[in-house]
Amino acid sequence: MRVAIVWGSSSGQTEEVARRLHERLGAFVERCVDVADIGADAILAFDVVLIGVSTWDVGQTQYDWADRIAEMEDADWSGTRVAFFGTGDSLTYDDTFVDAFRRVWERIEGRGAQLIGTFPAAGYRFVDSASLTADRTRFLGLPLDEENEAHLTDARLAAWTEQLEAEIAALR
């Protein structure tokens, strides 16, 4: 099972989370790379792709993802599992918190991608998010708020990596 972490980061927060995630998952991960340095074809060579995308402005994806998303939406994602993680601001942008997950997911879901790694919404402070599941109890991935809730990051990251390890192991 080939696993990659592909992230984009403007402020360095999502990059740091990707690095910490890579440390936690260790041997599970074959490659940890900035999205600006890898094309969609290379991303699709992996069985599992952990997508690190932060939310900017009012629900927009981090800027490095723009070109890659256009490539990704034209690709065949059949058999590829994806999980999202990223940063957002749950207080200032409380009604678009981590909307970037949904913006990427909408582009690849219909192309055969399979979602893993949803994360409970309980315990987060926000008004709304496009990145909630249909029942609104889970996020499409792991949201982190390094601006307002950095003290919760380690525990959330630990819980998510444990969950991912189990989900990836079940795929083998």
Backbone hydrogen bonds, N-H to C=O, Kabsch-Sander energy under -0.5 kcal/mol:
donor,donor_aa,acceptor,acceptor_aa,energy
3,V,1,M,-0.5
4,A,48,V,-2.3
5,I,31,R,-2.9
6,V,4,A,-0.5
6,V,50,L,-2.7
7,W,5,I,-0.5
7,W,33,V,-2.1
8,G,52,G,-1.9
16,E,12,G,-2.2
17,V,13,Q,-2.2
18,A,14,T,-2.5
19,R,15,E,-2.3
20,R,16,E,-2.4
21,L,17,V,-2.8
22,H,18,A,-2.5
23,E,19,R,-2.2
24,R,20,R,-2.1
25,L,21,L,-2.6
26,G,22,H,-2.1
28,F,25,L,-2.5
29,V,26,G,-1.9
30,E,3,V,-3.0
30,E,28,F,-0.5
31,R,3,V,-1.2
33,V,5,I,-2.9
35,V,7,W,-3.5
37,D,34,D,-2.3
38,I,35,V,-1.2
43,I,39,G,-2.1
44,L,40,A,-2.3
45,A,42,A,-1.0
46,F,43,I,-1.6
47,D,2,R,-1.5
48,V,2,R,-2.3
49,V,81,R,-2.7
50,L,4,A,-3.2
51,I,49,V,-0.8
51,I,83,A,-3.3
52,G,6,V,-3.1
52,G,50,L,-0.7
53,V,51,I,-0.8
53,V,85,F,-2.2
55,T,87,T,-2.4
56,W,60,Q,-3.2
59,G,57,D,-1.0
60,Q,56,W,-2.6
62,Q,54,S,-1.2
65,W,62,Q,-1.9
66,A,63,Y,-1.4
68,R,64,D,-0.6
69,I,65,W,-3.0
70,A,66,A,-1.5
71,E,67,D,-1.5
72,M,68,R,-2.9
73,E,69,I,-2.3
74,D,71,E,-1.0
75,A,72,M,-1.2
77,W,75,A,-0.7
77,W,111,R,-2.4
78,S,111,R,-0.6
79,G,112,G,-0.7
80,T,77,W,-2.5
81,R,47,D,-3.0
81,R,79,G,-0.5
82,V,114,Q,-2.8
83,A,49,V,-2.0
84,F,140,L,-0.7
85,F,51,I,-2.4
86,G,142,L,-1.8
88,G,144,L,-1.9
90,S,88,G,-0.6
93,Y,89,D,-1.3
94,D,91,L,-0.8
96,T,93,Y,-1.5
97,F,128,D,-1.3
99,D,96,T,-1.9
101,F,98,V,-1.4
102,R,98,V,-0.5
103,R,99,D,-1.8
104,V,100,A,-2.0
105,W,101,F,-2.8
106,E,102,R,-2.9
107,R,103,R,-0.6
107,R,104,V,-1.0
108,I,104,V,-1.0
108,I,105,W,-0.7
109,E,105,W,-2.7
111,R,108,I,-1.2
112,G,109,E,-1.5
113,A,108,I,-1.6
114,Q,80,T,-2.6
116,I,82,V,-2.7
119,F,139,F,-1.6
121,A,137,T,-2.8
122,A,137,T,-0.5
124,Y,121,A,-1.7
126,F,124,Y,-0.6
127,V,94,D,-2.4
128,D,94,D,-2.6
132,L,129,S,-1.0
133,T,138,R,-3.0
136,R,133,T,-2.2
139,F,119,F,-3.7
140,L,131,S,-2.3
142,L,84,F,-2.7
144,L,86,G,-2.3
146,E,144,L,-0.6
149,E,145,D,-2.2
152,L,149,E,-2.1
153,T,150,A,-1.2
156,R,152,L,-2.2
157,L,153,T,-3.1
158,A,154,D,-2.4
159,A,155,A,-2.4
160,W,156,R,-2.4
161,T,157,L,-2.5
162,E,158,A,-2.0
163,Q,159,A,-2.1
164,L,160,W,-3.1
165,E,161,T,-2.7
166,A,162,E,-1.8
167,E,163,Q,-2.5
168,I,164,L,-3.3
169,A,165,E,-2.4
170,A,166,A,-1.9
171,L,167,E,-0.8
171,L,168,I,-0.8
172,R,168,I,-0.8
172,R,169,A,-0.8
